[in-house]
Amino acid sequence: MNIPENLRYTEEHEWVRIEGNRAYVGITDYAQKELGDIVFLELPELESDLAAGDQLGVVESVKAIADIHAPVSGIVVEINEALEDSPELINEDAYDTWVAVIEMTNPNEIDSLLTAEQYKNLVQG
């Protein structure tokens, strides 16, 4: 299972890549495999003000519909518009396909997210 060491993770299967004060957010390889073929994504509104744990978006697959949660608090400053026409990009490469970028209002929240090792232990149960 692919779990990059340079990312942080949530128990709800989102990944976070930090670049400065920005958090790039996507869903994990484990999540996309569990969901199956992704057919639709509801992306957040630009400039949405989110708290950690708030709904960031929705992913719909042939098997299920699942919420995507904001792993950190902040303002949505960018969305991956390519996913509106090609949601299957997440199935093709979950860690290279971010959903949204959040300008963090509390960067210390990163410390409460799971490391790659902790996430691996979570999904391997």
C-alpha positions in Angstrom: 0.0 0.0 0.0 1.3 3.4 -1.0 1.6 5.8 2.0 4.1 8.6 1.3 6.2 9.5 4.3 6.2 13.3 3.5 2.4 13.7 4.0 0.2 13.8 7.1 -3.1 11.9 7.3 -6.5 12.0 9.0 -8.5 9.1 10.4 -11.1 9.9 7.7 -8.5 9.1 5.0 -7.5 12.5 3.8 -3.9 13.4 3.1 -2.2 16.8 3.6 0.9 18.2 2.0 2.2 21.3 3.6 3.9 24.0 1.5 4.6 27.1 3.5 1.2 28.2 5.1 -0.8 26.2 2.5 -2.2 22.7 3.0 -2.9 20.7 -0.2 -5.6 18.2 0.6 -6.7 15.0 -1.1 -8.0 11.5 -0.4 -5.6 8.6 0.3 -4.8 5.7 -2.0 -6.5 3.5 0.6 -9.7 5.5 0.4 -9.9 5.6 -3.4 -9.4 1.8 -3.5 -12.2 1.3 -1.0 -14.5 3.6 -2.9 -13.8 2.1 -6.3 -14.3 4.1 -9.5 -14.9 7.7 -8.6 -17.6 9.2 -10.8 -18.2 12.7 -9.2 -16.7 15.2 -6.9 -18.3 18.1 -5.2 -15.6 20.7 -4.6 -15.7 23.4 -2.0 -16.4 27.0 -2.8 -13.4 29.3 -3.1 -12.8 31.4 -0.1 -14.8 29.1 2.2 -13.8 29.5 5.8 -13.5 26.0 7.3 -12.6 24.6 10.7 -10.7 21.4 11.0 -13.2 18.6 10.6 -15.7 20.6 8.5 -17.0 19.1 5.2 -14.6 20.2 2.4 -16.4 18.3 -0.3 -18.1 15.1 -1.4 -16.7 12.2 -3.4 -19.1 9.8 -5.2 -18.1 6.4 -6.5 -19.9 3.5 -8.1 -20.0 2.0 -4.5 -20.6 4.9 -2.1 -20.8 8.6 -1.4 -18.4 10.0 1.2 -17.6 13.3 2.7 -14.2 14.9 2.4 -13.2 16.7 5.6 -10.9 19.7 6.1 -7.9 18.4 8.0 -6.9 21.9 9.1 -8.7 25.2 9.6 -8.4 28.0 7.1 -9.6 29.5 3.9 -10.0 27.6 0.6 -7.7 29.4 -1.8 -7.6 27.0 -4.7 -9.7 24.1 -6.0 -8.6 21.4 -8.5 -11.0 22.2 -11.3 -9.7 19.4 -13.4 -11.6 17.0 -11.1 -15.0 18.5 -12.2 -14.6 16.9 -15.6 -12.2 14.0 -14.7 -12.9 12.8 -11.1 -11.2 9.5 -12.0 -7.8 11.3 -11.8 -8.0 10.4 -8.0 -8.2 6.7 -8.9 -5.2 7.1 -11.3 -2.9 8.8 -8.7 -4.4 9.7 -5.4 -1.3 11.4 -4.0 -0.7 13.6 -7.1 -4.3 14.7 -7.3 -5.2 17.2 -4.6 -8.8 18.4 -4.2 -8.3 21.8 -2.6 -5.7 24.1 -1.1 -6.3 25.6 2.3 -4.5 28.7 3.6 -4.1 27.6 7.2 -5.2 29.9 10.0 -3.7 27.6 12.7 -0.6 25.7 11.3 -0.2 24.0 14.7 -3.1 21.7 13.8 -0.7 19.8 11.6 0.8 18.3 14.7 -2.5 16.6 15.5 -2.6 14.7 12.2 -1.3 11.2 11.7 2.2 10.5 10.5 2.6 7.9 7.7 3.5 5.2 10.2 0.4 6.0 12.3 -1.9 6.0 9.2 -0.4 2.7 8.1 -1.2 1.2 11.5 -4.8 2.6 11.2 -5.6 1.0 7.8 -3.8 -2.3 8.5 -5.8 -2.6 11.7 
